Amino acid sequence: MPNGNLSKETQELLDAYKKAIELEKKYNDTEEDKITVHQVSGKIAFLYEKFRNTIDYKEEHLLRKNAIERILKRRIMTEKTESDVAKFLVYELIRARYLPNKKIPESRIKEIEEIVGKYTFLLNKIPESEDGRSREGVFDWIIGVASCEIEEKIVPHGRENAMVAFTREIVEKKVTLKEDIRITPQERKNLIYAAVLKNLIKSDLSMIRYRLFIMKHSEWVFAPSEETIARLALIINSVTSEIDGVINHTYSDNFSRAVKKNIAYFTTLQDVIDGHIDDIDYVFSHHFHIEDSIKETCVKKYKRAKTKLNRAAMRSITYIFITKVILALIIELPFDKYIVGEVNYFALGVNILFPPLLMALVVLTIKVPSKKNTDLIVTGVKDMIYGKYEGSPFIVKGISSRTSLFARVFKLLYLIVFVISFGGIIFILHKFGFNFISIGLFLFFISVVSYFGIRIRQNTRELLVTQKKEGIVGFAADLFSIPIIQVGHWLSVKMSNINVFVYVMDFIIEAPFKTFVDIFEEWIYYIKEEKDKIE
């Protein structure tokens, strides 16, 4: 089956990839001076960033974008000009090793300055409401979007954008809606796009907002005039509401689940192309070459997923352990010593050691996908690249409609399972002499660990296209663990919003610390200049 049988979408994907690769090679390859930071100050900043990321658990691919957002918020508040904001932002990113040292051309600062100026002008043009909260309410929304645009300017996303476009086109052809779903064609397109972003490139809320924003307002990325920005500022609340309406749509999760079940085909194709950048045309010249490449890629993906899973597990175990030790020292230990009058070292030890051990157990029980799974991926990817879209539709199911009687019965049954799950744990802990503080902390961490475990396992599950067989034991485990996982999900959301340790780092420690690093680096270069004068 020769190359000529590739679908139009596949050929466009390969062409876009080739252009993106050429751009990446030339992007920072200029004759101009490169930005340089001193190794000592860079080491200090890097260690700080590693520690901060340990106590604020986020997905690895989001770390740089989140750092940009964090730095941008602080620098916009403290610097007088957009030029200073851009300069210090780039320098901080290089020191923290989110960008390579001595590789970024100085012209990149000017480009980021233009982006910062565009967003600050937008913020300043937003009219205040009568209660004075309009601009404040949209500030975080706009800064999040700005951080995404800045990251795309710093690091080219050509390959990623090409794969998103391809996946979006294929999903639009493959998606089949159940009869009970009533949405407009535009809503369907928007929901598919958001689902692809969420599952293919693991976009967070800010990244999805940014992509939807530039899709609806393409003029924004092409140096909009002040009049254009001012007009947008007047309707910013309706703009943000419309975009968030897509993200929070009634059927948003339904579309996301349909895409997630089939995402392995797209990520595998992406890895095939990335792994054969120098011989793309050869690999796609015949279906035999493609089959061999897909199988080879699957083996590598399974191994890489295991490595990534272990790394994510270590990060989460470290995060949980440090957080637990801190809470034990400031809450559990003082309560036992001064209120109860006696320290229960058994309960203290269990609370510190059990959550990391549980996380380690979760990792050890994850299995590598089977050969059958690889064979299904081979068939699915080949169907995609040769334009066979008619089989195996991506079915988007509607919302289950149950009678009020059944809904109440199911809620009652779920409540009973919830009580049994947590009640059983509380009963056992009480028998071992745990007081209510120790029990509360144990429940808190077992819930969070269970949720983190599910998130980490998801990296492996997204490689699966085979149907998982459910036995009685598995069903019972799911039945009684779901309440715990749901509580963990709720707690993790709340923790990200009220993480006291992160608040202390960001608002009390980080600003003066980064100022110290700035001054320290200037001092190092001053000493170097004085030394050069002597020599």
Secondary structure, DSSP 8 states (H G I E B T S, - for coil): -BGGGS-HHHHHHHHHHHHHHHHHHHHS--SS-B----HHHHHHHHHHHHHHHHHS---GGGHHHHHHHHHHHHHHHH-SSHHHHHHHHHHHHHHTTSS-TTTSBTHHHHHHHHHHHHHHHHHHHS---TTS-HHHHHHHHHHHHHHHHHHHHHS--HHHHHHHHHHHHHHHHHEEE-TT----HHHHHHHHHHHHHHHHS---HHHHHHHHHHHH-GGGGS---HHHHHHHHHTHHHHHHHHHHHHT-TTHHHHHHHHHTTHHHHHHHHHHHHHTGGGHHHHTTBHHHHHHHHHHHHHHHHHHHHHHHHHHHHHHHHHHHHHHHHHIIIIIHHIIIIIISS--HHHHHHHHHHHHHHHHHHHHT-----HHHHHHHHHHHHHHHTT--SSS-EEE-------HHHHHHHHHHHHHHHHHHHHHHHHHHHHTT--HHHHHHHHHHHHHHHHHHHHHHHHHHTT--S-----HHHHHHHHHHHHHHHHHHHHHHHHHHH-HHHHHIIIIIIHHHHHHHHHHHHHHHHHHHHHHHH-
